Amino acid sequence: MSGRTRDLAERTALFAGTVRAFVRRLPRTISNIEDVKQVVRASGSVAANCIEADEAFGDKDRVMKFRICRKEAKECQLWLRLLHTGNDEELEKERSALTQEAHELKLIFSSIVKKLE
């Protein structure tokens, strides 16, 4: 695994872990229960597919893994937006930071896909 790939794999794993810590503190509403499941899956998929891209079977497979990363990062943005924070300012700040990180990851993966194609 190259240095940059390892850094990106670490960054995406950290993102997935931070999402999990964030959602544990959210109010337990019916909508949050369902949306939390989605954001946890999507954030984990970003990290998992980033790791899998390094072990890809070829260039086409690598591009596809990074496209999945980009798609899942976009989904994270949506699910984070839909979560109810109970108007807790601290949770709102955390959600904003996570949404920004999902956006930055999306841009990184877009750039990687563009370079590989």
Phi and psi in radians as a Rosetta constraint file:
Dihedral C 1 N 2 CA 2 C 2 CIRCULARHARMONIC -1.232 0.35
Dihedral N 2 CA 2 C 2 N 3 CIRCULARHARMONIC 2.879 0.35
Dihedral C 2 N 3 CA 3 C 3 CIRCULARHARMONIC -1.032 0.35
Dihedral N 3 CA 3 C 3 N 4 CIRCULARHARMONIC -0.787 0.35
Dihedral C 3 N 4 CA 4 C 4 CIRCULARHARMONIC -1.145 0.35
Dihedral N 4 CA 4 C 4 N 5 CIRCULARHARMONIC -0.732 0.35
Dihedral C 4 N 5 CA 5 C 5 CIRCULARHARMONIC -1.115 0.35
Dihedral N 5 CA 5 C 5 N 6 CIRCULARHARMONIC -0.708 0.35
Dihedral C 5 N 6 CA 6 C 6 CIRCULARHARMONIC -1.126 0.35
Dihedral N 6 CA 6 C 6 N 7 CIRCULARHARMONIC -0.730 0.35
Dihedral C 6 N 7 CA 7 C 7 CIRCULARHARMONIC -1.080 0.35
Dihedral N 7 CA 7 C 7 N 8 CIRCULARHARMONIC -0.733 0.35
Dihedral C 7 N 8 CA 8 C 8 CIRCULARHARMONIC -1.203 0.35
Dihedral N 8 CA 8 C 8 N 9 CIRCULARHARMONIC -0.679 0.35
Dihedral C 8 N 9 CA 9 C 9 CIRCULARHARMONIC -1.097 0.35
Dihedral N 9 CA 9 C 9 N 10 CIRCULARHARMONIC -0.723 0.35
Dihedral C 9 N 10 CA 10 C 10 CIRCULARHARMONIC -1.150 0.35
Dihedral N 10 CA 10 C 10 N 11 CIRCULARHARMONIC -0.731 0.35
Dihedral C 10 N 11 CA 11 C 11 CIRCULARHARMONIC -1.108 0.35
Dihedral N 11 CA 11 C 11 N 12 CIRCULARHARMONIC -0.733 0.35
Dihedral C 11 N 12 CA 12 C 12 CIRCULARHARMONIC -1.232 0.35
Dihedral N 12 CA 12 C 12 N 13 CIRCULARHARMONIC -0.616 0.35
Dihedral C 12 N 13 CA 13 C 13 CIRCULARHARMONIC -1.155 0.35
Dihedral N 13 CA 13 C 13 N 14 CIRCULARHARMONIC -0.700 0.35
Dihedral C 13 N 14 CA 14 C 14 CIRCULARHARMONIC -1.106 0.35
Dihedral N 14 CA 14 C 14 N 15 CIRCULARHARMONIC -0.713 0.35
Dihedral C 14 N 15 CA 15 C 15 CIRCULARHARMONIC -1.041 0.35
Dihedral N 15 CA 15 C 15 N 16 CIRCULARHARMONIC -0.837 0.35
Dihedral C 15 N 16 CA 16 C 16 CIRCULARHARMONIC -1.076 0.35
Dihedral N 16 CA 16 C 16 N 17 CIRCULARHARMONIC -0.715 0.35
Dihedral C 16 N 17 CA 17 C 17 CIRCULARHARMONIC -1.159 0.35
Dihedral N 17 CA 17 C 17 N 18 CIRCULARHARMONIC -0.688 0.35
Dihedral C 17 N 18 CA 18 C 18 CIRCULARHARMONIC -1.176 0.35
Dihedral N 18 CA 18 C 18 N 19 CIRCULARHARMONIC -0.666 0.35
Dihedral C 18 N 19 CA 19 C 19 CIRCULARHARMONIC -1.043 0.35
Dihedral N 19 CA 19 C 19 N 20 CIRCULARHARMONIC -0.775 0.35
Dihedral C 19 N 20 CA 20 C 20 CIRCULARHARMONIC -1.108 0.35
Dihedral N 20 CA 20 C 20 N 21 CIRCULARHARMONIC -0.710 0.35
Dihedral C 20 N 21 CA 21 C 21 CIRCULARHARMONIC -1.145 0.35
Dihedral N 21 CA 21 C 21 N 22 CIRCULARHARMONIC -0.681 0.35
Dihedral C 21 N 22 CA 22 C 22 CIRCULARHARMONIC -1.111 0.35
Dihedral N 22 CA 22 C 22 N 23 CIRCULARHARMONIC -0.855 0.35
Dihedral C 22 N 23 CA 23 C 23 CIRCULARHARMONIC -1.192 0.35
Dihedral N 23 CA 23 C 23 N 24 CIRCULARHARMONIC -0.411 0.35
Dihedral C 23 N 24 CA 24 C 24 CIRCULARHARMONIC -1.145 0.35
Dihedral N 24 CA 24 C 24 N 25 CIRCULARHARMONIC -0.371 0.35
Dihedral C 24 N 25 CA 25 C 25 CIRCULARHARMONIC -1.700 0.35
Dihedral N 25 CA 25 C 25 N 26 CIRCULARHARMONIC -0.028 0.35
Dihedral C 25 N 26 CA 26 C 26 CIRCULARHARMONIC -1.347 0.35
Dihedral N 26 CA 26 C 26 N 27 CIRCULARHARMONIC 2.691 0.35
Dihedral C 26 N 27 CA 27 C 27 CIRCULARHARMONIC -1.069 0.35
Dihedral N 27 CA 27 C 27 N 28 CIRCULARHARMONIC 2.513 0.35
Dihedral C 27 N 28 CA 28 C 28 CIRCULARHARMONIC -1.572 0.35
Dihedral N 28 CA 28 C 28 N 29 CIRCULARHARMONIC 1.531 0.35
Dihedral C 28 N 29 CA 29 C 29 CIRCULARHARMONIC -1.883 0.35
Dihedral N 29 CA 29 C 29 N 30 CIRCULARHARMONIC 2.867 0.35
Dihedral C 29 N 30 CA 30 C 30 CIRCULARHARMONIC -1.034 0.35
Dihedral N 30 CA 30 C 30 N 31 CIRCULARHARMONIC -0.785 0.35
Dihedral C 30 N 31 CA 31 C 31 CIRCULARHARMONIC -1.183 0.35
Dihedral N 31 CA 31 C 31 N 32 CIRCULARHARMONIC -0.696 0.35
Dihedral C 31 N 32 CA 32 C 32 CIRCULARHARMONIC -1.097 0.35
Dihedral N 32 CA 32 C 32 N 33 CIRCULARHARMONIC -0.676 0.35
Dihedral C 32 N 33 CA 33 C 33 CIRCULARHARMONIC -0.998 0.35
Dihedral N 33 CA 33 C 33 N 34 CIRCULARHARMONIC -0.786 0.35
Dihedral C 33 N 34 CA 34 C 34 CIRCULARHARMONIC -1.280 0.35
Dihedral N 34 CA 34 C 34 N 35 CIRCULARHARMONIC -0.757 0.35
Dihedral C 34 N 35 CA 35 C 35 CIRCULARHARMONIC -1.206 0.35
Dihedral N 35 CA 35 C 35 N 36 CIRCULARHARMONIC -0.576 0.35
Dihedral C 35 N 36 CA 36 C 36 CIRCULARHARMONIC -1.083 0.35
Dihedral N 36 CA 36 C 36 N 37 CIRCULARHARMONIC -0.749 0.35
Dihedral C 36 N 37 CA 37 C 37 CIRCULARHARMONIC -0.981 0.35
Dihedral N 37 CA 37 C 37 N 38 CIRCULARHARMONIC -0.749 0.35
Dihedral C 37 N 38 CA 38 C 38 CIRCULARHARMONIC -1.188 0.35
Dihedral N 38 CA 38 C 38 N 39 CIRCULARHARMONIC -0.794 0.35
Dihedral C 38 N 39 CA 39 C 39 CIRCULARHARMONIC -1.215 0.35
Dihedral N 39 CA 39 C 39 N 40 CIRCULARHARMONIC -0.586 0.35
Dihedral C 39 N 40 CA 40 C 40 CIRCULARHARMONIC -1.148 0.35
Dihedral N 40 CA 40 C 40 N 41 CIRCULARHARMONIC -0.791 0.35
Dihedral C 40 N 41 CA 41 C 41 CIRCULARHARMONIC -1.090 0.35
Dihedral N 41 CA 41 C 41 N 42 CIRCULARHARMONIC -0.812 0.35
Dihedral C 41 N 42 CA 42 C 42 CIRCULARHARMONIC -1.124 0.35
Dihedral N 42 CA 42 C 42 N 43 CIRCULARHARMONIC -0.755 0.35
Dihedral C 42 N 43 CA 43 C 43 CIRCULARHARMONIC -1.155 0.35
Dihedral N 43 CA 43 C 43 N 44 CIRCULARHARMONIC -0.675 0.35
Dihedral C 43 N 44 CA 44 C 44 CIRCULARHARMONIC -1.168 0.35
Dihedral N 44 CA 44 C 44 N 45 CIRCULARHARMONIC -0.606 0.35
Dihedral C 44 N 45 CA 45 C 45 CIRCULARHARMONIC -1.178 0.35
Dihedral N 45 CA 45 C 45 N 46 CIRCULARHARMONIC -0.632 0.35
Dihedral C 45 N 46 CA 46 C 46 CIRCULARHARMONIC -1.001 0.35
Dihedral N 46 CA 46 C 46 N 47 CIRCULARHARMONIC -0.872 0.35
Dihedral C 46 N 47 CA 47 C 47 CIRCULARHARMONIC -1.153 0.35
Dihedral N 47 CA 47 C 47 N 48 CIRCULARHARMONIC -0.788 0.35
Dihedral C 47 N 48 CA 48 C 48 CIRCULARHARMONIC -1.122 0.35
Dihedral N 48 CA 48 C 48 N 49 CIRCULARHARMONIC -0.760 0.35
Dihedral C 48 N 49 CA 49 C 49 CIRCULARHARMONIC -1.242 0.35
Dihedral N 49 CA 49 C 49 N 50 CIRCULARHARMONIC -0.495 0.35
Dihedral C 49 N 50 CA 50 C 50 CIRCULARHARMONIC -1.115 0.35
Dihedral N 50 CA 50 C 50 N 51 CIRCULARHARMONIC -0.765 0.35
Dihedral C 50 N 51 CA 51 C 51 CIRCULARHARMONIC -1.139 0.35
Dihedral N 51 CA 51 C 51 N 52 CIRCULARHARMONIC -0.759 0.35
Dihedral C 51 N 52 CA 52 C 52 CIRCULARHARMONIC -1.125 0.35
Dihedral N 52 CA 52 C 52 N 53 CIRCULARHARMONIC -0.537 0.35
Dihedral C 52 N 53 CA 53 C 53 CIRCULARHARMONIC -1.071 0.35
Dihedral N 53 CA 53 C 53 N 54 CIRCULARHARMONIC -0.572 0.35
Dihedral C 53 N 54 CA 54 C 54 CIRCULARHARMONIC -1.238 0.35
Dihedral N 54 CA 54 C 54 N 55 CIRCULARHARMONIC -0.435 0.35
Dihedral C 54 N 55 CA 55 C 55 CIRCULARHARMONIC -1.830 0.35
Dihedral N 55 CA 55 C 55 N 56 CIRCULARHARMONIC 0.377 0.35
Dihedral C 55 N 56 CA 56 C 56 CIRCULARHARMONIC -1.081 0.35
Dihedral N 56 CA 56 C 56 N 57 CIRCULARHARMONIC 2.702 0.35
Dihedral C 56 N 57 CA 57 C 57 CIRCULARHARMONIC -1.339 0.35
Dihedral N 57 CA 57 C 57 N 58 CIRCULARHARMONIC -0.284 0.35
Dihedral C 57 N 58 CA 58 C 58 CIRCULARHARMONIC 3.135 0.35
Dihedral N 58 CA 58 C 58 N 59 CIRCULARHARMONIC -3.078 0.35
Dihedral C 58 N 59 CA 59 C 59 CIRCULARHARMONIC -1.096 0.35
Dihedral N 59 CA 59 C 59 N 60 CIRCULARHARMONIC -0.727 0.35
Dihedral C 59 N 60 CA 60 C 60 CIRCULARHARMONIC -1.109 0.35
Dihedral N 60 CA 60 C 60 N 61 CIRCULARHARMONIC -0.732 0.35
Dihedral C 60 N 61 CA 61 C 61 CIRCULARHARMONIC -1.130 0.35
Dihedral N 61 CA 61 C 61 N 62 CIRCULARHARMONIC -0.717 0.35
Dihedral C 61 N 62 CA 62 C 62 CIRCULARHARMONIC -1.066 0.35
Dihedral N 62 CA 62 C 62 N 63 CIRCULARHARMONIC -0.807 0.35
Dihedral C 62 N 63 CA 63 C 63 CIRCULARHARMONIC -1.051 0.35
Dihedral N 63 CA 63 C 63 N 64 CIRCULARHARMONIC -0.757 0.35
Dihedral C 63 N 64 CA 64 C 64 CIRCULARHARMONIC -1.092 0.35
Dihedral N 64 CA 64 C 64 N 65 CIRCULARHARMONIC -0.719 0.35
Dihedral C 64 N 65 CA 65 C 65 CIRCULARHARMONIC -1.091 0.35
Dihedral N 65 CA 65 C 65 N 66 CIRCULARHARMONIC -0.748 0.35
Dihedral C 65 N 66 CA 66 C 66 CIRCULARHARMONIC -1.209 0.35
Dihedral N 66 CA 66 C 66 N 67 CIRCULARHARMONIC -0.558 0.35
Dihedral C 66 N 67 CA 67 C 67 CIRCULARHARMONIC -1.124 0.35
Dihedral N 67 CA 67 C 67 N 68 CIRCULARHARMONIC -0.702 0.35
Dihedral C 67 N 68 CA 68 C 68 CIRCULARHARMONIC -1.112 0.35
Dihedral N 68 CA 68 C 68 N 69 CIRCULARHARMONIC -0.733 0.35
Dihedral C 68 N 69 CA 69 C 69 CIRCULARHARMONIC -0.968 0.35
Dihedral N 69 CA 69 C 69 N 70 CIRCULARHARMONIC -0.815 0.35
Dihedral C 69 N 70 CA 70 C 70 CIRCULARHARMONIC -1.087 0.35
Dihedral N 70 CA 70 C 70 N 71 CIRCULARHARMONIC -0.782 0.35
Dihedral C 70 N 71 CA 71 C 71 CIRCULARHARMONIC -1.080 0.35
Dihedral N 71 CA 71 C 71 N 72 CIRCULARHARMONIC -0.777 0.35
Dihedral C 71 N 72 CA 72 C 72 CIRCULARHARMONIC -1.190 0.35
Dihedral N 72 CA 72 C 72 N 73 CIRCULARHARMONIC -0.604 0.35
Dihedral C 72 N 73 CA 73 C 73 CIRCULARHARMONIC -1.123 0.35
Dihedral N 73 CA 73 C 73 N 74 CIRCULARHARMONIC -0.689 0.35
Dihedral C 73 N 74 CA 74 C 74 CIRCULARHARMONIC -1.081 0.35
Dihedral N 74 CA 74 C 74 N 75 CIRCULARHARMONIC -0.744 0.35
Dihedral C 74 N 75 CA 75 C 75 CIRCULARHARMONIC -1.097 0.35
Dihedral N 75 CA 75 C 75 N 76 CIRCULARHARMONIC -0.690 0.35
Dihedral C 75 N 76 CA 76 C 76 CIRCULARHARMONIC -0.984 0.35
Dihedral N 76 CA 76 C 76 N 77 CIRCULARHARMONIC -0.723 0.35
Dihedral C 76 N 77 CA 77 C 77 CIRCULARHARMONIC -1.023 0.35
Dihedral N 77 CA 77 C 77 N 78 CIRCULARHARMONIC -0.771 0.35
Dihedral C 77 N 78 CA 78 C 78 CIRCULARHARMONIC -1.133 0.35
Dihedral N 78 CA 78 C 78 N 79 CIRCULARHARMONIC -0.890 0.35
Dihedral C 78 N 79 CA 79 C 79 CIRCULARHARMONIC -1.107 0.35
Dihedral N 79 CA 79 C 79 N 80 CIRCULARHARMONIC -0.664 0.35
Dihedral C 79 N 80 CA 80 C 80 CIRCULARHARMONIC -1.102 0.35
Dihedral N 80 CA 80 C 80 N 81 CIRCULARHARMONIC -0.696 0.35
Dihedral C 80 N 81 CA 81 C 81 CIRCULARHARMONIC -1.086 0.35
Dihedral N 81 CA 81 C 81 N 82 CIRCULARHARMONIC -0.628 0.35
Dihedral C 81 N 82 CA 82 C 82 CIRCULARHARMONIC -1.409 0.35
Dihedral N 82 CA 82 C 82 N 83 CIRCULARHARMONIC -0.299 0.35
Dihedral C 82 N 83 CA 83 C 83 CIRCULARHARMONIC -1.166 0.35
Dihedral N 83 CA 83 C 83 N 84 CIRCULARHARMONIC 2.449 0.35
Dihedral C 83 N 84 CA 84 C 84 CIRCULARHARMONIC -1.618 0.35
Dihedral N 84 CA 84 C 84 N 85 CIRCULARHARMONIC 2.152 0.35
Dihedral C 84 N 85 CA 85 C 85 CIRCULARHARMONIC -1.727 0.35
Dihedral N 85 CA 85 C 85 N 86 CIRCULARHARMONIC -0.019 0.35
Dihedral C 85 N 86 CA 86 C 86 CIRCULARHARMONIC 1.196 0.35
Dihedral N 86 CA 86 C 86 N 87 CIRCULARHARMONIC 0.442 0.35
Dihedral C 86 N 87 CA 87 C 87 CIRCULARHARMONIC 1.028 0.35
Dihedral N 87 CA 87 C 87 N 88 CIRCULARHARMONIC 0.480 0.35
Dihedral C 87 N 88 CA 88 C 88 CIRCULARHARMONIC -1.424 0.35
Dihedral N 88 CA 88 C 88 N 89 CIRCULARHARMONIC 2.060 0.35
Dihedral C 88 N 89 CA 89 C 89 CIRCULARHARMONIC -1.068 0.35
Dihedral N 89 CA 89 C 89 N 90 CIRCULARHARMONIC -0.690 0.35
Dihedral C 89 N 90 CA 90 C 90 CIRCULARHARMONIC -1.128 0.35
Dihedral N 90 CA 90 C 90 N 91 CIRCULARHARMONIC -0.751 0.35
Dihedral C 90 N 91 CA 91 C 91 CIRCULARHARMONIC -1.152 0.35
Dihedral N 91 CA 91 C 91 N 92 CIRCULARHARMONIC -0.629 0.35
Dihedral C 91 N 92 CA 92 C 92 CIRCULARHARMONIC -1.097 0.35
Dihedral N 92 CA 92 C 92 N 93 CIRCULARHARMONIC -0.718 0.35
Dihedral C 92 N 93 CA 93 C 93 CIRCULARHARMONIC -1.123 0.35
Dihedral N 93 CA 93 C 93 N 94 CIRCULARHARMONIC -0.750 0.35
Dihedral C 93 N 94 CA 94 C 94 CIRCULARHARMONIC -1.118 0.35
Dihedral N 94 CA 94 C 94 N 95 CIRCULARHARMONIC -0.734 0.35
Dihedral C 94 N 95 CA 95 C 95 CIRCULARHARMONIC -1.094 0.35
Dihedral N 95 CA 95 C 95 N 96 CIRCULARHARMONIC -0.730 0.35
Dihedral C 95 N 96 CA 96 C 96 CIRCULARHARMONIC -1.073 0.35
Dihedral N 96 CA 96 C 96 N 97 CIRCULARHARMONIC -0.755 0.35
Dihedral C 96 N 97 CA 97 C 97 CIRCULARHARMONIC -1.136 0.35
Dihedral N 97 CA 97 C 97 N 98 CIRCULARHARMONIC -0.710 0.35
Dihedral C 97 N 98 CA 98 C 98 CIRCULARHARMONIC -1.178 0.35
Dihedral N 98 CA 98 C 98 N 99 CIRCULARHARMONIC -0.684 0.35
Dihedral C 98 N 99 CA 99 C 99 CIRCULARHARMONIC -1.114 0.35
Dihedral N 99 CA 99 C 99 N 100 CIRCULARHARMONIC -0.715 0.35
Dihedral C 99 N 100 CA 100 C 100 CIRCULARHARMONIC -1.109 0.35
Dihedral N 100 CA 100 C 100 N 101 CIRCULARHARMONIC -0.735 0.35
Dihedral C 100 N 101 CA 101 C 101 CIRCULARHARMONIC -1.121 0.35
Dihedral N 101 CA 101 C 101 N 102 CIRCULARHARMONIC -0.719 0.35
Dihedral C 101 N 102 CA 102 C 102 CIRCULARHARMONIC -1.076 0.35
Dihedral N 102 CA 102 C 102 N 103 CIRCULARHARMONIC -0.700 0.35
Dihedral C 102 N 103 CA 103 C 103 CIRCULARHARMONIC -1.108 0.35
Dihedral N 103 CA 103 C 103 N 104 CIRCULARHARMONIC -0.800 0.35
Dihedral C 103 N 104 CA 104 C 104 CIRCULARHARMONIC -1.110 0.35
Dihedral N 104 CA 104 C 104 N 105 CIRCULARHARMONIC -0.712 0.35
Dihedral C 104 N 105 CA 105 C 105 CIRCULARHARMONIC -1.096 0.35
Dihedral N 105 CA 105 C 105 N 106 CIRCULARHARMONIC -0.718 0.35
Dihedral C 105 N 106 CA 106 C 106 CIRCULARHARMONIC -1.022 0.35
Dihedral N 106 CA 106 C 106 N 107 CIRCULARHARMONIC -0.764 0.35
Dihedral C 106 N 107 CA 107 C 107 CIRCULARHARMONIC -1.146 0.35
Dihedral N 107 CA 107 C 107 N 108 CIRCULARHARMONIC -0.702 0.35
Dihedral C 107 N 108 CA 108 C 108 CIRCULARHARMONIC -1.075 0.35
Dihedral N 108 CA 108 C 108 N 109 CIRCULARHARMONIC -0.835 0.35
Dihedral C 108 N 109 CA 109 C 109 CIRCULARHARMONIC -1.163 0.35
Dihedral N 109 CA 109 C 109 N 110 CIRCULARHARMONIC -0.596 0.35
Dihedral C 109 N 110 CA 110 C 110 CIRCULARHARMONIC -1.083 0.35
Dihedral N 110 CA 110 C 110 N 111 CIRCULARHARMONIC -0.746 0.35
Dihedral C 110 N 111 CA 111 C 111 CIRCULARHARMONIC -1.129 0.35
Dihedral N 111 CA 111 C 111 N 112 CIRCULARHARMONIC -0.746 0.35
Dihedral C 111 N 112 CA 112 C 112 CIRCULARHARMONIC -1.091 0.35
Dihedral N 112 CA 112 C 112 N 113 CIRCULARHARMONIC -0.804 0.35
Dihedral C 112 N 113 CA 113 C 113 CIRCULARHARMONIC -1.060 0.35
Dihedral N 113 CA 113 C 113 N 114 CIRCULARHARMONIC -0.766 0.35
Dihedral C 113 N 114 CA 114 C 114 CIRCULARHARMONIC -1.057 0.35
Dihedral N 114 CA 114 C 114 N 115 CIRCULARHARMONIC -0.730 0.35
Dihedral C 114 N 115 CA 115 C 115 CIRCULARHARMONIC -1.210 0.35
Dihedral N 115 CA 115 C 115 N 116 CIRCULARHARMONIC -0.587 0.35
Dihedral C 115 N 116 CA 116 C 116 CIRCULARHARMONIC -1.404 0.35
Dihedral N 116 CA 116 C 116 N 117 CIRCULARHARMONIC -0.401 0.35
